[in-house]
Amino acid sequence: MYYFFINDKILPVPPPKLEVKINNKNKTVNLINEGEINIIKTPGLTEISFEVMMPNQFYPFAVYGVATFITRMSGLPLGITYGKEYIAGFEQLKLNHKPFRLIIARFGQNFEYLSDTNLLVTLEEYSVNESSEYGFDWQVPMRFKQYRPYATKELMITKNEKGEEVATVKKTRPTTKEVPKAYKAAANMSLWEACRRAAGGSLDWRSVAETNGIRDNKVIKGAVLKLE
């Protein structure tokens, strides 16, 4: 089972196919009498692309967060987010000019954790495809690119004992997101999801499980987790 989160919003239907591309930055040059050689460089930014179904009607197999539980219990599609709300959210991501989190969580048949992809990304492009074969639903191809934070460096010009001007780089303290000391689970959820809600992608759920003496990946509603 795969779960896709775009800026903390879960996709109702996981894409059937996912492509993760690691861009190559190596350079090949020709040397006299030596032939071709390969100059190894740092890999380029990772690109992730997939095509997702945006439902415009209720499906029992779709996941709508807390609304899914309410709907299955009541039989009424209450609080369901349909395609147009997701598309509006994608448009806002483009207009914000800011990176966001793309998280892909992978679980096995017994909901055991397998792996996850957690990247700070930008939404490069998407399109909304409508067709009679899709019925009322839309198909949305999407492409994301990894974002690496960067900052300009500030040079300070000072004079040494000899009166010579010396340039030094001013050191700045790195900024990190503050992690709360504890988190109270609002509903039955996986430990992985609780860590994601509490601190984004900065917590290792395995360490939290060990700290709280949790053996499986499920958290009981109302449980208070120690995060430090």
C-alpha positions in Angstrom: 0.0 0.0 0.0 1.3 3.4 -1.0 0.3 6.8 0.5 1.1 10.0 -1.3 1.2 13.3 0.6 1.6 16.6 -1.2 2.2 19.5 1.2 0.5 17.4 4.0 -2.6 16.6 1.9 -3.1 13.0 1.1 -4.0 11.9 -2.5 -7.3 10.0 -2.4 -6.2 7.4 -5.0 -2.5 6.4 -5.1 -1.0 6.6 -8.7 -0.6 3.2 -10.3 3.0 4.0 -11.5 5.8 6.2 -10.1 9.0 7.3 -11.7 12.0 8.6 -9.7 14.7 10.0 -11.9 18.2 10.8 -10.6 19.7 13.3 -13.1 23.3 12.8 -14.2 25.8 15.6 -14.1 28.9 13.6 -15.1 30.9 14.9 -18.0 32.7 13.0 -20.7 35.8 14.5 -22.4 38.3 13.3 -24.9 42.0 13.4 -24.0 44.7 13.2 -26.6 46.1 9.7 -26.8 43.9 8.6 -23.9 40.4 8.6 -25.5 37.2 9.3 -23.6 37.2 9.7 -19.8 34.3 10.3 -17.4 34.5 13.1 -14.9 32.3 12.2 -11.9 30.3 15.1 -10.5 27.6 15.5 -7.8 24.3 14.1 -9.0 21.7 16.6 -10.2 18.3 17.2 -8.6 15.9 14.3 -8.3 12.7 14.4 -10.4 9.5 12.5 -9.5 6.6 12.1 -11.9 3.4 10.2 -11.8 -0.2 10.5 -13.1 -2.9 10.6 -10.5 -6.7 10.1 -10.6 -8.7 13.0 -9.3 -12.2 11.6 -8.4 -15.2 13.8 -8.7 -17.5 11.3 -7.0 -17.2 9.1 -4.0 -15.4 5.8 -4.2 -15.2 3.3 -1.3 -11.6 2.5 -2.1 -10.4 6.1 -2.0 -8.8 7.7 1.1 -10.0 11.1 2.2 -8.3 11.3 5.6 -10.6 11.5 8.6 -13.6 12.0 6.2 -13.1 8.5 4.9 -13.9 7.0 8.4 -16.9 9.3 8.8 -18.3 8.3 5.4 -17.8 4.6 5.9 -19.6 4.7 9.3 -22.5 6.9 8.1 -22.8 5.8 4.5 -22.9 9.5 3.5 -20.1 11.2 1.6 -19.5 13.8 4.3 -16.4 16.1 4.1 -15.1 14.5 0.9 -12.6 16.6 -1.1 -13.2 16.3 -4.8 -11.0 17.0 -7.8 -11.6 20.8 -8.1 -10.3 21.3 -4.5 -7.1 19.4 -5.2 -6.6 21.3 -8.5 -7.0 24.6 -6.6 -4.4 23.4 -4.1 -2.0 22.6 -6.9 -2.5 26.0 -8.5 -1.8 27.6 -5.1 1.5 25.7 -4.8 2.6 27.2 -8.1 1.6 30.7 -7.0 3.3 30.5 -3.6 6.8 30.3 -5.1 7.9 28.2 -2.1 9.0 24.6 -1.8 6.9 22.0 0.0 7.1 18.4 1.2 6.4 15.4 -1.1 6.1 12.2 1.0 5.5 8.7 -0.4 5.0 6.1 2.3 5.2 2.4 1.5 3.6 -0.3 3.7 3.3 -4.1 3.3 0.3 -6.4 3.5 0.1 -6.3 7.3 0.8 -2.5 7.3 4.4 -3.0 8.2 6.6 -0.1 7.2 8.7 -0.8 4.1 10.3 2.6 3.1 9.4 6.2 2.3 10.5 9.0 0.1 10.5 12.4 1.8 11.7 15.3 -0.3 11.5 19.1 -0.3 10.3 19.8 -3.8 8.7 22.2 -6.2 5.8 21.5 -8.5 7.3 21.9 -12.0 4.2 21.2 -14.1 0.9 19.4 -14.2 -2.1 19.1 -16.5 -5.7 18.2 -16.1 -7.0 15.6 -18.7 -10.7 15.1 -19.2 -12.1 12.3 -21.4 -15.3 10.3 -21.8 -13.3 7.2 -20.8 -12.6 8.7 -17.4 -16.3 9.5 -16.7 -16.6 12.4 -14.3 -13.1 12.0 -13.0 -9.8 13.7 -14.2 -6.4 12.3 -14.8 -3.6 14.6 -13.7 0.1 14.0 -14.8 2.4 15.7 -12.4 6.2 16.4 -12.3 8.1 17.5 -9.2 11.8 18.5 -8.8 13.9 18.3 -5.7 14.6 21.6 -4.0 17.9 22.2 -2.2 17.9 25.2 0.2 20.6 27.7 -0.5 21.6 31.1 0.8 23.9 33.9 -0.2 27.1 34.4 1.8 28.0 37.7 3.4 31.6 38.8 3.1 33.1 40.9 5.9 36.1 43.2 5.1 38.4 43.7 8.0 42.0 44.8 8.5 44.7 42.6 10.0 47.6 43.8 12.2 49.5 44.9 9.2 46.7 47.1 8.0 45.9 44.8 5.1 42.3 44.3 4.1 41.1 40.7 4.6 37.8 39.2 3.4 36.1 36.6 5.6 32.7 34.8 5.2 30.2 35.8 7.9 28.9 32.6 9.7 25.2 32.3 10.1 23.3 29.9 12.4 21.3 27.3 10.6 17.6 27.4 11.1 15.8 24.2 12.0 12.1 23.5 12.7 11.4 23.2 16.4 10.2 19.8 17.4 7.6 19.6 20.2 8.5 17.6 23.3 5.2 15.6 23.0 2.4 15.0 20.6 -1.2 13.8 21.4 -2.7 11.6 18.7 -6.1 12.9 17.6 -7.2 9.6 16.0 -6.1 6.1 15.4 -3.1 6.5 13.1 0.2 5.0 12.3 3.2 6.0 14.3 4.8 7.2 11.0 1.8 9.5 10.4 1.9 10.9 14.0 5.6 11.8 13.6 4.8 13.4 10.2 2.0 15.5 11.7 4.1 16.5 14.7 7.3 17.6 13.0 7.1 17.2 9.2 9.9 15.0 8.0 12.5 15.8 10.7 11.6 12.9 13.1 12.6 9.2 12.7 9.6 7.2 13.8 11.8 4.2 14.7 13.5 6.3 17.4 10.1 7.6 18.7 8.8 4.0 18.8 11.8 2.9 20.9 11.4 5.9 23.3 7.7 5.1 23.9 8.1 1.3 24.0 5.9 0.8 20.9 6.4 -2.4 19.0 4.0 -2.0 16.1 3.3 1.0 13.9 -0.2 1.9 15.3 -1.0 4.6 17.8 -4.2 4.6 20.0 -6.4 7.7 19.9 -5.5 10.1 22.6 -2.1 8.6 23.3 0.6 11.1 24.2 3.9 10.4 22.4 7.3 11.6 23.8 9.3 13.1 21.0 12.5 13.9 22.8 
